[in-house]
Amino acid sequence: MKGFVFLSLAVIFFSCSKEEPAKIETFSTEAFVFDIGDSWEVNATTRVKGFNQKEEGDNFSATIVFDLDLVTPEGDTIKSLISRVEDKTEKERINDIPLEVQFELDSTYAAGDYTIIFNVKDAVTEQISISTTAFQLVNE
């Protein structure tokens, strides 16, 4: 009987002590627009955490792949307006990675409400996180 209790407790202890894998998450997504005369400059940022990190020697590294989609006031989506791979290597464990993009919209883009969609993927686990933010183009 004591053996059964010990075995049961051991199974419960080891099954509960497993660490859940991190889940990728984007946060603090923002966009800023600057009127530069005959066009607009758009700056967009988001941060990502919960990605897989490799420990090699004294360094930690992570690879994040992301696409930026743009939704126009008419509801059309411009897929993969920007596509990038962000490789990060640090001496200490990486808490989060900032993703930043800058692009220009010329005068063919109408005034109105736009949405930016960050499609972010951990290159190792292939987990995906999506975040959005809105901005407005205003003719002055």
C-alpha positions as CSV (number, residue, x, y, z in Angstrom):
1,M,0.0,0.0,0.0
2,K,2.8,2.4,0.9
3,G,4.4,1.7,-2.5
4,F,1.2,2.5,-4.3
5,V,0.9,5.8,-2.4
6,F,4.5,6.7,-3.1
7,L,4.1,5.8,-6.8
8,S,0.9,7.9,-7.1
9,L,2.6,10.9,-5.4
10,A,5.6,10.6,-7.7
11,V,3.5,10.5,-10.8
12,I,1.5,13.5,-9.7
13,F,4.7,15.4,-8.8
14,F,6.4,14.8,-12.1
15,S,3.4,15.4,-14.3
16,C,2.7,18.7,-12.5
17,S,6.3,19.9,-12.6
18,K,6.4,20.0,-16.4
19,E,6.9,23.6,-17.6
20,E,4.4,24.7,-20.2
21,P,6.1,26.0,-23.4
22,A,6.0,29.7,-23.8
23,K,3.3,31.2,-26.0
24,I,4.3,34.0,-28.4
25,E,2.5,37.3,-27.7
26,T,2.6,40.7,-29.3
27,F,1.9,43.8,-27.3
28,S,2.2,47.6,-27.3
29,T,1.4,47.9,-31.0
30,E,1.3,51.5,-32.2
31,A,1.4,53.6,-35.4
32,F,2.4,57.2,-36.0
33,V,1.9,59.2,-39.2
34,F,3.7,62.2,-40.4
35,D,2.6,64.4,-43.3
36,I,5.7,65.1,-45.3
37,G,4.2,67.2,-48.1
38,D,3.0,65.1,-51.0
39,S,3.1,61.8,-49.0
40,W,2.9,60.4,-45.5
41,E,5.5,58.6,-43.5
42,V,4.2,55.8,-41.3
43,N,6.1,54.4,-38.4
44,A,4.7,51.3,-36.7
45,T,6.0,49.3,-33.8
46,T,5.1,46.3,-31.7
47,R,6.9,44.2,-29.1
48,V,6.9,40.4,-29.0
49,K,7.6,38.0,-26.1
50,G,7.1,34.3,-25.3
51,F,9.3,33.1,-28.2
52,N,11.7,30.2,-28.2
53,Q,15.3,31.0,-27.4
54,K,18.4,29.0,-28.1
55,E,21.2,29.0,-25.6
56,E,24.6,28.6,-27.3
57,G,27.7,29.1,-25.2
58,D,27.3,32.5,-23.5
59,N,24.6,33.8,-25.9
60,F,20.8,33.6,-26.2
61,S,19.3,33.9,-29.7
62,A,15.8,34.1,-31.2
63,T,14.4,34.5,-34.7
64,I,11.1,36.2,-35.4
65,V,9.5,36.4,-38.8
66,F,6.9,39.0,-39.5
67,D,4.7,40.5,-42.2
68,L,2.9,43.8,-42.1
69,D,-0.5,44.0,-43.8
70,L,-2.3,47.3,-44.5
71,V,-6.1,47.6,-44.5
72,T,-7.3,50.7,-46.5
73,P,-10.4,52.8,-45.7
74,E,-12.2,50.9,-48.5
75,G,-11.6,47.6,-46.7
76,D,-9.0,46.3,-49.1
77,T,-6.0,44.5,-47.6
78,I,-2.5,44.9,-48.9
79,K,-0.8,41.7,-47.9
80,S,2.8,41.6,-46.8
81,L,3.5,45.3,-47.5
82,I,6.6,44.6,-45.5
83,S,8.2,41.2,-44.7
84,R,11.2,40.8,-42.4
85,V,13.2,38.4,-40.3
86,E,14.5,39.7,-37.0
87,D,17.4,37.8,-35.6
88,K,18.4,38.8,-32.0
89,T,21.4,37.6,-30.0
90,E,22.1,38.8,-26.5
91,K,24.4,37.8,-23.6
92,E,21.4,37.4,-21.3
93,R,18.0,35.8,-21.8
94,I,15.9,38.0,-24.1
95,N,12.6,39.2,-22.5
96,D,11.1,40.8,-25.5
97,I,12.0,42.0,-29.0
98,P,10.9,45.3,-30.5
99,L,9.7,45.2,-34.1
100,E,9.8,48.5,-36.0
101,V,8.8,49.4,-39.6
102,Q,8.8,52.6,-41.5
103,F,7.2,53.1,-44.9
104,E,5.8,55.9,-47.1
105,L,2.3,56.2,-48.5
106,D,2.1,58.5,-51.6
107,S,-0.7,60.7,-52.7
108,T,-2.5,57.8,-54.3
109,Y,-3.6,56.7,-50.8
110,A,-6.9,58.4,-49.8
111,A,-7.5,60.2,-46.5
112,G,-9.3,57.9,-44.0
113,D,-8.9,55.3,-41.4
114,Y,-6.2,52.6,-42.0
115,T,-5.3,49.5,-40.0
116,I,-1.9,47.9,-39.7
117,I,-1.8,44.1,-39.0
118,F,1.5,42.6,-37.6
119,N,1.6,38.9,-38.4
120,V,4.4,37.6,-36.1
121,K,5.8,34.1,-36.1
122,D,8.4,32.4,-33.9
123,A,10.7,30.7,-36.5
124,V,11.4,27.8,-34.2
125,T,8.0,26.8,-32.8
126,E,6.0,28.4,-35.7
127,Q,3.6,29.9,-33.1
128,I,1.8,32.9,-34.5
129,S,0.6,36.1,-32.8
130,I,-1.3,38.9,-34.6
131,S,-1.8,42.4,-33.4
132,T,-3.4,45.4,-35.0
133,T,-3.4,49.2,-34.6
134,A,-5.2,52.0,-36.5
135,F,-4.0,55.3,-37.9
136,Q,-5.6,58.0,-39.9
137,L,-4.5,59.9,-43.0
138,V,-5.9,63.5,-43.0
139,N,-5.7,66.0,-45.8
140,E,-4.9,69.4,-44.4
